[in-house]
Amino acid sequence: QSELQLNYYAESCPNAEEIIKQQVIKLYNKHGNTAVSWVRNLFHDCMVKSCDASLLLRRVKGMESEQESDRSFGMRNFKYINTIKEAVEKECPMTVSCADIVALSARDGILMLGGPRIEMRSGRKDSKQSYLTEVQNAIPNHNDTIDLVLARFQSIGIDTPGTVALLGAHSVGRVHCVNLVHRLYPTVDPTLDPEHAEYLKRRCPTPDPDPKAVLYSRNDLETPMILDNMFYKNLLKHKGLLMVDQQLTSHPLTSPLVEKMAADNGYFHHQFARAVLLLSENNPLNEDQGEIRKDCRYVNLV
């Protein structure tokens, strides 16, 4: 069993967490959307098998990349994870795992977005393989049923309040028209506020948007870069962008939680912090199963 612990690098690399934090702040000040990417990275990495940085592996001979899955559509800023890794490597070569960089950058990114402070353990190891074929079964899709989404999270130990809170990460960032148009064309989804639907049609004017074009809507028009409970308030006004999000208001298990989180930002933050912690500790690898990658994009050459 792998032993994650607070301040895991206290002796081997005492400045590790501070270096990661400073890099996250620097990147956020330059490109604010990096903070949103760090949160999404954690979700996409930890839901697939383990929090093991398998997400970061590039396609090489004999290995596919999880980034090629359609579930990874719209993910970006991977190159800046290497920026963080290089800064840590300078201080302590081959000591800090890419998996810990994924987790700790998400923790610090959440804070930059006005979210809760999370005491996160470290000591994760990096995967020696990628799991492209597993991604479809592990990462819920934007139009999945709530029951399926709850089951996926339950399978890694996250309960219903935790799942509803994690979907609140959609309070920040944006959604590409590719994932929206089925709610607008040929007819508008009746669960969508008609005025909001008109706004979305202006953002997404055709039923077949080019996936490579910059065509999107922000999740939350009022506080687009603050991780707050506006997401739930918008759901109650029928302004959820993704099918899966809007369904939260009509499912008997989740609708009372939407009401509670919409009414109380502190409750949302508490549940979000608890769920992120559980997510970040999903099935860590032990010494024999994993390694500390020198470059987050490739496994080490033996």
N, C-alpha and C positions, 0 to 999 in steps of 0.2 A: 504493500500500500504506500502510495506516495504521501509524503508529509508536507503539506503546505503550511506555512507559518507566517505570522506577522514579522516584518523586518528580516526576511529570510537572508538578505544579502548584507546584514549588519557587519559581518566580519569579512566576507569575501569581496564585497564591493560597497562600502558604506555609503557612497554618494549615488548609488544606482537610481533610487527612487527620485531623488532630487534632480538628477540629470534628465530623467524621463519627463518629470513635471515641467522643468524649464523649457525643454524642447516642445512639449505640447503647448505651452503658453506662447512661445515664439511663433510656432506654426499657426496657432489660432489667430494671433495678431496679424499675421500675413494673409492667411486664407481661413476665414472663420468656419468654412464648411468642413475643415478637417475634423473638428470636434464631433460633428455628426457622423463622419466616417468611422471614427474610433468606436463609437457606440455600436454602429452597425457591424463592424468587424468582430466585436466580442460575440454578438448574437450569432453571426454566420460561422464563426470558428467553433464556438462552444457547443452549438446544437448538433454539430456533425461529429459523432464519436467521442470527442474530448476537447478540452481547451488546450490545444497542442500546436497552434500556428500552422496546421495543415492547409488552412485557407491561403496562406501566403506563398505556398510553393508554386513555382512557374512550371509550364509544360517543358519537359526535357525528354530526351529519348527514353522510352520505357515508363514515363510517368505523365499522367494527365494532370490538369490543374482544376481545382474546385472553382476557380474564377471563371471557367468556361461554361459553367452551368447557367441555364436561363434564370435560375433563382438568384444568381449574382448580378443580374442586370442592373446597371446604374451604379455599381460599386466603383469607387475610385479612391485616389490618394494613397494607394498602396506604396508608391515610391517614397512617401514621406515616413513610412514606418522604417525604411532603410536609413533615412536621415537620423531618426532617433537611435536606431541600432548602432550606426557609425559613431555617434557621440558617446554611447555607452562602451563600445569596443575600445575607443581611445583610452578610456579610463581603466577598464578592466577587461582585457581580451578574453574571449571564450568563457565568460562567467555568467552572463545574464541571458536567459532564454528569450527567444522571439515570442513565445507563448506568454511570458510574463510582460513583455512590452505591449502585446495586444491587450492584456487585461488591465495593466496599470495606466496605459494611455486612455483607455475607456473610462476608468475611474476619474482621471484628471480632466478628461473631456467633459464628463457629466457635470463636474464642478464649474467648468468654464461656461456651460450652457445654463447655469443657474439651478442645476439639480442638486440632490443631496450629497453630502460627504459620505463616502463609503470606506470603511476600514477593510482593505482587501489583503488577503494573504498572498504570498508568492512562493516560488519553488517549483513552478511548472517546468516540464521538459518538452522539447520540440519533437514533433512526429517525424519519422523517417519516410513516411509515405503520404500520398494524397488520396482523398476518398470521393472523387468526382461522382461515382455511381451512387453513393450514399446520400448525396445532397438533396435529391428530389424527395426522398422519404423523410428527411430530417427537418428541412426548412419549410414551414407552412407557406402556402401561396396566398396571393392577395385576394383570391376568390374562394378560398377553402371555407368549409362550414366551421362554425364556432366549436362544435363537438370535436371535430378533427384537431383543431388548434389546441383545445384544452387537453386532448389526449397526448399530443406531441410533447407539450410542456410537462404534463404529468409523468411521462416516461423518463424525464430527467429530474423528477422530484420537485417540480414547481407547481404549486396549487393554483386554484382559480383566482383568488385575489392577486397573486403574484403574476399570473398570465395577463390579467386585465391591466395591471400596472405596467408590465413590459411593453404591451401594445401602445401604451402612452408615450413611448419613445417617438411615436409618429407625431408628437407635438412639435417636433423640430424637423427640419429638412423639407424635402419636396418629393412629389410623385410624378413620374414621367407619364405623358399622355397615353402611352402604350397600355398602362395599367388602369386607365380611367375611361377610355372611350366606350367600353362595353356598357357603361352606366349612362351614356349620353346618346348613343346611336344604336339602332335607328330610332328608338324612342327613349325618353328619359326615364330612368329608374324611379318608380313611384316613391321609394324611400328617400329620395334626394330632394332637398328644398329647391323649388322651381327657380327662385332667383339665383341661388348658388349654381344651379345647373346652367343658367344663362352665362354666368361669369366663367364657368369651366369650359363652356363651348367657345368662348372667346379665346381662352388659353389653348384649347384643343379643337381647332376649327374643322378637322376632317376625321372620319371614322377609321382611317388607316394611316396613323402618323408614322413618320420615318423614325425608327428606333435610334438612329444616330443623330437626329436633329435635337436641338435644345428646346424641347416642347414640354412644359411641366407646369404644375401648380404647386405653390407652397401648401404644406399640410394645414398651417394655421396662419391666417392672414394678419391676425392682431399681434401675436408675439411669436413670430416665425423662428426665432433663434433662442427662445427660452423654453427650457424643459419644465413646463407647468401644466396645470389641470385644464387649460383652455381646450385641449384636445377633447376632453369629456363634455365640456360645455357645448362645443361644436357638434358633438354627436347628438346631444339632446335637441339641438336645433336642426337636425338632419343635414349636417354639413360635413359628415365624414367622407373622406375621399375614396378610401378602399372599401370594397364590399365587406371584407372581413371585419373592418373597424365598425361600420354602421350596424352590422349584425349584433354587436355587443349590446345594443339598446333593446333588442327584441328577444334575447335568449333569457329564460327564467333564472339561470345561474349567474349571468353576468350583468343583467340590467340593474339590479340593486347596487352593484359595485360601481357602475358608471355614475349613478346618482350620487353615491357617497363620495367618489373621487372628484366629481364636478363641484361638490359643495365644500370640499376640504382639501386644499393643496397639500397640507401637512400629512394627511392620511395617504394621499397619492405618493408623496416622496418617501414615506416610511415603507410602503409596500414595494415601491420601485427599488429602493436600496436593498431590501431583503431579497428580492427576486434576482437582482443583478449579482448579488453575492453567491446565491445558489447556482446561477448560470455559470459564473466565473470559476466555480469549483467542480464542474461536471467532469467526473471520471479522469482525474489527472494521471499522467503516465509516470511510471516509476523509472529509476535509473536505467534498468535494462531495456525498457521499451523505447525510451526516448534519448535525445541528445541535446547539446547546446549548439545550435547552428551558428556558424560564423557569419553567413549571409542568409537573411531570412527567406530569400527566394529559392534557395537550393539546399538539399541535404549535404552534409559534409562528405567529402571524398575520403574513404577509409584509406 
